[in-house]
Amino acid sequence: MPGATRLRSASAPRRSSVRWVQRRLRSFLFAFAGIGHLLRTQGNAQIHVVAGSVAIVLGFFFNIDRGEWLALALTITLVLAAEGVNTAVEAVVDLVTPGFHPLAKIAKDVAAGTVLLTAIGAVAVGVIVFLPRLWTLVAPLIQGAI
Ligand SMILES: Nc1ncnc2c1ncn2[C@@H]1O[C@H](COP(=O)(O)OP(=O)(O)OP(=O)(O)O)[C@@H](O)[C@H]1O
């Protein structure tokens, strides 16, 4: 039936784009599951979330400017992303190397060191953005107490 053939060929691209969207949605769901695993199981990631939340609250409290919000957003994202990569590296290393191996040690230590580097950067950003403001707030109290 020529009509049926026309109908099938017209709906085929639509079906394939629906499948494409479904596949993309599924990948997003897996990615969100990965974030969930990270936040549920990794104590360090939970500490980073608390620290990031404190920074966001301080940002609103001190009414920081656009550039400072940008630095804060990038910093918080970078630390959490590094923690995610570190967790993934640990999982793969444990999967591939059940016993002790010097290369496994290097992989885990360097991954953990990468998180530490981003955390040091985050502390530096926090100090640059908030320390002068906190000092302005606290200094009169200290001077009043002396
Ligand atoms: N298979 C291994 N071979 C050699 N050294 C290892 C191995 N597994 C772990 N290590 C060493 O032990 C350290 C701790 O590894 P572990 O897997 O316990 O991670 P962790 O520090 O507990 O990480 P987290 O607390 O973030 O889960 C590593 O940084 C590495 O120096």
The ligand as an ORCA input file, in Angstrom:
! r2SCAN-3c Opt
* xyz 0 1
  N      45.144     -0.591     45.751
  C      45.983      0.261     46.363
  N      47.299      0.191     46.139
  C      48.146      1.061     46.731
  N      47.771      2.034     47.578
  C      46.452      2.164     47.838
  C      45.484      1.303     47.240
  N      44.269      1.676     47.692
  C      44.475      2.725     48.491
  N      45.762      3.049     48.591
  C      46.361      4.134     49.391
  O      45.514      4.412     50.476
  C      45.037      5.777     50.391
  C      43.604      5.795     50.832
  O      42.828      5.076     49.891
  P      41.281      4.862     50.033
  O      40.803      4.047     48.908
  O      40.988      4.364     51.404
  O      40.727      6.296     49.819
  P      40.270      7.311     50.947
  O      41.425      8.224     51.256
  O      39.620      6.573     52.021
  O      39.268      8.153     50.128
  P      37.881      8.698     50.614
  O      37.992      8.930     52.100
  O      37.770      9.970     49.831
  O      36.917      7.652     50.211
  C      45.237      6.169     48.925
  O      45.368      7.556     48.763
  C      46.509      5.416     48.578
  O      47.650      6.129     49.039
*
